[in-house]
């Protein structure tokens, strides 16, 4: 589902850098992606808990 979007982002990063992306850049992108994903999951869990508590 997100594969095409990720490929577009990776292609754009490669194009911006002339096709040369260092290992540190890739690691930084992965870390930022994991942080965003973790924040999104935490937000979803928090909202779910708040909605569940309102029903009681």
Secondary structure, DSSP 8 states (H G I E B T S, - for coil): --HHHHHHHHHHHHHHTTT---HHHHHHHHHHHHHHHHHHHHHHHHHHHHHHHHT-
